């Protein structure tokens, strides 16, 4: 008898699966070998002109996968996205999945990998998780090149009259490292620059990563990179990458990073993996180029918004769809029995224990996410991601609440059974999409004042009473508006563990206010970042990082990676 997903770990399952040459995967999308730039036999970037050739073709259906507020371990959006794609292909539909690229930092921190798991994975799993085709490296290099050119400009006379106290451009590295959050640079005398406070963010939080995800051509990329603000002059004028004459060199570094990456699922179906912004501190979506290309090559494009619907989905809909002109056809909301018990105030250690009453208490969290998604005029399907510890009574409680909410629900065992385990979900999706076109709408208009956009999200999506902002934050937002950025959407940075900005508030919190810690202008991608609570743009490693379990055996095989 073949080993099950429970008997093999995800890495072992990946290694035992027969993969096809990436040229054969491309052929399923009607692409030839000439349309690819190969990175070995199993990975490729698409040719630079491919997107431009196909961008005017009619688009297929677009489906967003999101989730309820997760436990610290997450609820399986990536595996659901992959399993649903495999199931649709089993049903004779041409489907492709579009996902973000994993960051090395979390792989060695908590997650241990970002390519799915069990029998719902992307492959080659190790290579995608570790360095992939170099996209994170080019983002890191371009970001730090701009930082180096800024400091070099200061060293050689500061012709742009930059106020060293108002420099906003830090450095990045793709690793969890709390010691780098705040640093002092330029020590060692006049030959080494001007001493000043600075720090590091993690690469997925870089404005350049978000810029990459919105650029649709090299000229567009260069223009976006050029408008990135690095600081302000003594006269209060913004200083940009173009002012430093860095935009051309940055584009040189980024040119290959603009091309989407093609890989495959374990069932040999196409997957575009491109761009990797975090969803709790950035906008949390894969690139516009990859999404739009997939929609022109397939009947169904399945994509994911990071973390829960109050983060990834809200940003996908309010930011990515707004800027890219996308209109989703349906949303799949992933829920698990464990997460619902977590929001019923069960301790993490007790989550495997049956507790129908706790599931019932936690269902308020699911209901709030359903309501939020319906604000955008989209049909919602609840997918119960099934685990071995779940009981039928617990799952029935979910079905009963979904019936009260008037939304369809399906169970999915894709982790254990691959595409075959997601057939019910795929059939419900097809029925939902066939029922009619959604009435997609944005949550707020472009010309709403920035503070009101923030308040709208807090009140309508989080369920809070109001926002609290110090006078300096209000003045900063007013300054952005006066400089011509009023029409920008807002990108909320907060904890993923609560609908509120306080991770201790589980379930469906009420009667809370949200404090705005800071706001930042991200002119490259074109949004204003709003920092809430104690969310960090540079995470730290946990007490026992996943890296401690990783090694390479005598045959050169990675062990301990997810």
Buried (B, 14 or more C-beta within 10 A) or exposed (E): EEEEBEEBBBBEBBBEBEBBBBBEBBBBBEBEEEBBBBBEEBBBBBBBEBBEEBBEEEBBBBBBBBBBBBBEBBBBBBBBBBBBBBBBBBBEBBBBBBBBBBBBBBBBBBBBBBBBBBBBBBBBBBBBBBEBBBBBBBBBBBBBBBBEBBBEBBBEEBEBEBBBEBBBBBBBBBBBBEEBBEBEBBEEEEEEBEEBEBBBBBBBBBBBBBBBBBBBBEEBBBBBBBBBBBBBBEEEBBBBBBBBEBBEBBBEBBBBBBBBBBBBBBBBBBBBBBBBBBBBBBBBBBBBBBBBBBBBBBBBBBBBBBBBBBBBBBBBBBBBBBBBEBBBBBBBBBBBBBBBBBBBEBEEEEBBEEBBEBBBBBBBBBBBBBBBBBBBBBBBBBBBBBBEEBBEEBBEBBBEBBEEBEBBBBBBBBBBBBBBBBBBBBBBBBEBBEEEEBEBEBBBEEEBEBBBBBBBBBBBBBBBEEBEBEEEBBEBBBBBBEBEBBEBBBBBBBBBBBBBBBBEBBBBBEEBEBBBBBBBBBBBBBBBBBBBBEBBBBBBBEEEBBBEEBEEEEEEEBEBBB
